Amino acid sequence: MKRGKKYQEAAKQIERQKQYDPEEAIALVKKVSFAGFDETVEAHIRTGCDGRHADQQVRGAVVLPHGTGKTVRVLVFAKGTKLDEAQAAGADHVGGDELIPKIQNEGWLDFDVVVATPDMMGVVGRLGKVLGPKGLMPNPKAGTVTMDVAKAIQDIKAGKIEYRLDKANIIHVPVGKVSFEENALKENLDALMGAIIKAKPAALKGQYIKSITIAPTMGPGVKLNVQKFA
């Protein structure tokens, strides 16, 4: 893949084979960010899991202490008093059955996270083909299927992120913005890695975390010393 001149210049500042300590890696990511906007700092965690086996799945959520730096739009599926509760807690959109055709037929997707009360999952299930591939289906493990919609909304707005294995058994998640202070990025990364290490599947044999790379949206990745999170 042909990379631009700015990318190549930035990449020269990173030793490709070196595994950096977290503090050093974060400082380097801030330094090699070259885009004309406040880039997201992304973490890519390669695991030794085999997600084809149900007992080796890794999925959950964690509230980053300093948030993601992004305004998150929350859609809540609920009914009765839970609709009012969701609205009062700051949900961007609330509703029930009437939202199905809007999403299914009109392609309306002006939201980043979907929360649903358990009694609405039958309705939300009809959107599986639309929401599933986009990673937007509510899930009890991620805390997005719950009767406590107010807490779910508050956590999401405060910087709660979901993590899960992709097809290559890698977890991709944001840990903040390039404009964040270095210690804020470090604390977010620590919170994320703490949650992922706790979520290690009992069935897994062999090495769990194979590599950790952090990178700005447009820039080159910096490898971290995995032992620092063991």
C-alpha positions in Angstrom: 0.0 0.0 0.0 1.5 3.3 -1.1 1.7 5.8 1.8 1.8 9.6 1.5 4.9 11.6 2.2 3.7 12.8 5.6 3.0 9.2 6.7 6.5 8.1 5.6 8.1 11.0 7.4 6.2 10.1 10.6 7.0 6.4 10.3 10.8 7.2 10.2 10.5 8.4 13.8 9.4 4.9 15.0 11.7 1.9 15.4 9.7 -0.8 13.8 11.0 -3.7 15.8 11.0 -2.0 19.1 8.4 -2.6 21.8 8.0 0.7 23.6 7.0 1.3 27.2 3.4 2.8 27.3 4.5 6.3 28.3 7.1 6.5 25.5 4.6 5.0 23.0 1.9 7.6 23.9 4.4 10.5 23.6 5.5 9.1 20.2 1.9 8.7 18.9 1.2 12.4 19.8 4.5 13.4 18.0 3.8 11.4 14.8 0.2 12.6 14.4 0.2 14.8 11.3 -3.5 15.2 10.2 -5.2 18.6 10.2 -7.8 17.4 12.8 -7.8 16.0 16.3 -7.1 12.4 15.5 -8.4 9.5 17.6 -5.8 7.4 19.3 -6.7 3.8 18.5 -5.5 0.6 20.3 -5.2 -2.7 18.3 -4.8 -5.7 20.5 -3.9 -9.0 18.9 -5.0 -12.0 20.9 -4.2 -15.7 20.9 -7.9 -16.5 21.1 -9.9 -18.4 18.4 -13.2 -16.5 18.3 -14.8 -19.4 16.3 -15.1 -21.2 19.7 -17.8 -19.7 21.9 -15.7 -20.3 25.0 -12.8 -18.2 23.6 -14.9 -15.1 22.8 -13.8 -11.8 24.4 -16.5 -9.2 24.7 -17.3 -6.5 27.2 -17.3 -2.8 28.0 -15.3 -0.4 30.1 -15.7 3.2 31.1 -12.6 5.1 30.1 -11.7 7.5 33.0 -11.2 10.4 30.6 -13.7 9.4 27.9 -13.0 9.1 24.2 -13.2 12.8 23.3 -16.1 12.0 21.0 -19.8 13.0 21.5 -21.7 9.8 21.5 -25.3 9.7 20.2 -27.5 7.2 22.1 -30.7 5.5 20.8 -32.9 3.8 23.4 -35.6 1.2 22.7 -38.0 1.2 25.6 -41.6 1.6 26.6 -43.7 3.1 29.3 -41.9 5.0 32.1 -38.6 3.8 30.8 -39.0 6.1 27.8 -39.3 9.1 30.1 -36.3 7.8 32.2 -34.2 7.5 29.1 -35.1 11.0 27.9 -34.4 12.5 31.3 -31.0 10.7 31.4 -29.9 12.4 28.1 -30.7 9.9 25.4 -30.5 11.4 21.9 -33.4 9.3 20.6 -36.0 7.2 22.3 -38.8 5.0 20.9 -40.2 1.6 20.1 -41.8 -0.2 17.2 -42.2 3.0 15.2 -38.4 3.3 14.8 -38.1 -0.1 13.0 -39.3 1.1 9.5 -37.2 4.3 9.8 -34.1 2.2 10.3 -35.0 -0.7 8.0 -36.5 1.2 5.1 -35.1 4.7 5.3 -31.6 3.7 6.4 -31.7 6.1 9.4 -28.6 5.5 11.5 -28.0 8.8 13.3 -26.7 7.1 16.5 -23.5 5.5 17.7 -24.8 3.2 20.5 -28.2 1.4 20.9 -29.6 0.6 24.4 -32.7 -1.6 24.9 -34.7 -2.8 27.8 -35.0 -6.6 27.9 -38.7 -6.5 27.0 -37.8 -4.7 23.7 -35.3 -7.2 22.4 -38.0 -9.0 20.4 -38.6 -5.7 18.5 -34.8 -4.9 18.2 -34.1 -8.4 17.0 -35.9 -7.6 13.8 -33.1 -5.1 13.1 -30.4 -7.7 13.4 -29.4 -7.6 9.7 -29.0 -3.9 9.8 -27.5 -3.3 13.3 -25.5 -6.6 13.6 -22.9 -6.0 10.8 -22.4 -2.4 12.2 -21.7 -3.7 15.7 -24.7 -1.8 17.0 -26.9 -4.7 18.4 -27.5 -4.2 22.1 -25.9 -6.9 24.2 -26.2 -7.8 27.9 -22.4 -8.4 28.2 -21.8 -4.8 27.1 -24.4 -3.5 29.5 -26.6 -2.2 26.6 -29.5 -4.6 27.4 -30.7 -3.4 30.8 -33.7 -2.1 32.8 -31.4 0.6 34.2 -31.4 2.7 31.1 -30.4 5.9 33.0 -27.1 4.3 34.2 -26.4 2.8 30.8 -26.8 6.2 29.1 -24.7 8.0 31.8 -21.9 5.4 31.4 -21.9 5.7 27.6 -21.9 9.5 27.7 -19.0 9.4 30.3 -16.8 7.4 27.9 -17.9 3.8 28.0 -16.6 1.8 25.1 -17.3 -1.8 23.9 -14.5 -4.2 23.0 -14.8 -7.4 21.1 -12.8 -9.7 18.8 -12.9 -9.2 15.1 -12.7 -12.1 12.6 -8.9 -12.0 12.9 -9.1 -12.2 16.8 -8.0 -8.6 17.2 -9.7 -5.9 19.3 -9.8 -2.4 17.9 -10.9 0.4 20.2 -10.4 4.2 20.7 -8.6 5.3 23.8 -8.9 9.1 23.4 -7.7 11.9 21.2 -4.3 13.1 20.2 -5.1 16.4 22.0 -5.4 14.6 25.4 -2.7 14.9 28.0 -0.3 12.0 28.0 -1.3 10.9 31.5 -5.0 10.9 30.4 -4.3 8.6 27.5 -2.2 6.4 29.7 -5.0 6.1 32.3 -7.5 5.3 29.6 -5.2 2.6 28.1 -4.6 1.1 31.6 -8.4 0.9 32.2 -8.9 -0.8 28.8 -6.1 -3.3 29.2 -7.2 -4.1 32.8 -10.7 -4.9 31.6 -9.4 -7.0 28.6 -7.0 -9.0 30.8 -9.8 -9.7 33.3 -11.9 -11.0 30.4 -9.3 -13.6 29.4 -11.3 -16.8 28.5 -10.7 -19.7 30.9 -10.6 -22.1 27.9 -7.6 -20.4 26.3 -4.3 -22.2 26.3 -1.2 -20.4 25.4 -0.4 -16.7 25.1 -3.5 -14.4 25.5 -2.2 -10.9 24.5 0.2 -11.3 21.5 0.7 -7.7 20.6 -0.6 -4.2 21.4 -0.2 -1.3 18.9 -1.5 2.2 19.3 -1.8 4.7 16.5 -3.4 8.0 15.5 -6.2 7.7 12.9 -4.1 8.6 9.9 -0.6 7.8 11.3 1.7 4.9 11.8 1.4 2.5 14.7 3.7 2.2 17.7 4.2 -1.3 19.3 3.9 -1.5 23.1 5.8 -3.8 25.4 3.1 -6.5 26.2 4.9 -7.4 29.5 3.9 -4.0 30.9 0.3 -5.2 31.0 0.9 -8.9 31.9 
